[in-house]
Amino acid sequence: MNAWSRRVASSPPFHKLAMTLIVLNAVVLGLEAIPSLSDSWRPTFIVLNRVFQGLFTAEILIRFLAAKSPAAFFRDGWNSFDVIVVAVAFVPAAGPTATVARLTRVLRIVRLIEVSQEMKLIVGTIIASLRSLSRLIVMIVLLLYSYAIVGFHLFHESDPANWGDLGKGMWTLFQTMTLEGWVEKQKVTFDAQPHETWIFYSTFLLFTTYFVLNLFVAIVVNNLQTMKEEQQESADAAHPQADLLAQIDGLRAQLDSFEAKVRATKG
């Protein structure tokens, strides 16, 4: 049984089928959100959700049996997430638990990340980048804070709406960093203080838009490359092990056949 489950779980058609089921389930959930269809097709939606629930349960069961052990299966956080989503869906959708049950069904769509290696790689990259990005975010906050203090002293009289206090200044700088409406904001102060405005906005945009944001992209791209290399190394290391397990399963089958023949001969 484990050998069969392992072959099925590792086959490309199995992964494609799982992805297709998730996409179809997402379509059904979207149709349920249309009031006219939700009322007229309610019995159909109930049947379809039960079918999807059964298929997802079978899919997880196959992957569970294919694992070396229960501990190895649950060691993967995505497997634990899948089990929780499927298990909660068995809660009766009535009374106070109805909303929770419906919302949990939406989480099935998130399983596309687990099924798709490309999406899984992107999520892994984001998680791996959080530590470096947190330091970058601290640097951005310090930059906003420092420039907000300078901007308050320079522009609070000529443009109190945007520079009247520290909070307004930091919000104005955040919008400027995202290039949202910064031209209109700098025009207000430019008429009264052209030199200060030009130097202030030019240096701020240089530090944030060109240096800090490009550094943000560089961190993510670097971690993406690292994750790709680690994924490739893991795949290369898994192939010999998978081949060895397949050979062991074949030898076991031959031994079982040989023992059956010996018993038949003795009988």
BELLINUR-V238208 format. One record per residue. PSI is psi in whole degrees, -180 to 180 (* if undefined). OMEGA is omega in whole degrees, -180 to 180 (* if undefined). Layout:
BEGIN
psi,omega
PSI,OMEGA
PSI,OMEGA
END
This chain:
BEGIN
psi,omega
-43,179
-39,180
-44,178
-45,180
-38,-180
-41,179
-43,-179
-47,-176
-28,-178
-1,-178
142,178
-41,179
-34,180
-43,179
-40,179
-39,178
-43,179
-43,179
-40,179
-42,179
-41,-180
-42,180
-45,179
-41,178
-37,178
-39,178
-44,180
-42,179
-36,177
-40,178
-34,178
-24,-179
-4,176
115,-173
-43,-177
-40,179
-35,-178
-36,-180
-46,-175
-29,-177
18,-174
-47,179
-38,179
-43,-180
-38,179
-45,179
-45,-179
-42,179
-36,177
-38,178
-47,179
-40,179
-43,178
-42,-180
-41,178
-36,178
-43,179
-39,-179
-44,179
-37,179
-42,178
-44,179
-33,178
-44,179
-28,-180
-19,-179
156,-179
-36,-179
162,176
-37,179
-41,179
-35,179
-48,-176
-7,176
-28,175
119,-178
-32,180
-37,178
-42,178
-41,178
-44,-180
-45,-179
-42,-180
-45,-178
-45,-179
-39,-178
-43,-179
-30,-180
-17,178
-10,178
132,-179
130,-179
67,-180
152,179
-147,-176
-19,-179
-2,-176
-47,-179
-43,180
-43,-179
-42,-180
-42,180
-34,179
-34,178
-32,179
-29,-179
-16,176
-31,-179
-34,-180
-22,-180
-14,174
-33,179
-41,-178
-37,-178
-40,-178
120,180
-34,-179
-46,179
-38,179
-37,178
-41,-180
-46,179
-42,178
-37,178
-43,179
-44,180
-42,-180
-25,-178
-10,-174
-39,-177
-47,179
-39,-179
-32,179
-38,177
-38,178
-38,179
-40,177
-41,179
-39,178
-42,179
-43,178
-38,179
-44,177
-42,-179
-46,-178
-47,-179
-31,178
-39,178
-45,179
-43,-179
-35,178
-48,-179
-29,-178
-41,-165
4,-174
-22,178
-42,-178
-26,-180
72,-178
-23,-179
-35,-179
-21,-175
23,-176
-26,176
-179,-175
-41,-179
-45,178
-38,-180
-43,180
-38,177
-40,178
-41,180
-37,177
-44,177
-39,178
-40,-180
-35,178
3,178
29,179
107,174
20,-176
-26,180
-45,179
-38,-179
-42,-178
-21,177
-34,-179
-46,-179
-23,-178
-35,-179
-36,-178
-35,-176
75,-174
-44,-177
-47,179
-41,-179
-44,-178
-47,-179
-43,-177
-55,-176
-36,-179
-47,-180
-39,-180
-47,179
-35,179
-45,-178
-42,-173
-62,-173
-39,-173
-38,-177
-59,-173
-48,-178
-35,175
-35,175
-37,176
-49,180
-40,-178
-39,179
-46,-179
-44,-179
-40,179
-44,178
-33,177
-43,179
-41,179
-42,179
-39,178
-44,-180
-42,178
-40,179
-40,180
-40,178
-40,178
-40,179
-40,179
-38,-180
-27,-177
-28,-177
-50,179
-38,180
-41,179
-41,178
-41,180
-43,179
-38,178
-40,178
-41,179
-43,178
-39,178
-42,178
-39,178
-42,179
-42,179
-40,179
-41,178
-41,179
-42,-180
-43,179
-38,179
-40,179
-40,180
-42,180
-39,179
-37,-180
-42,179
-35,180
*,*
END
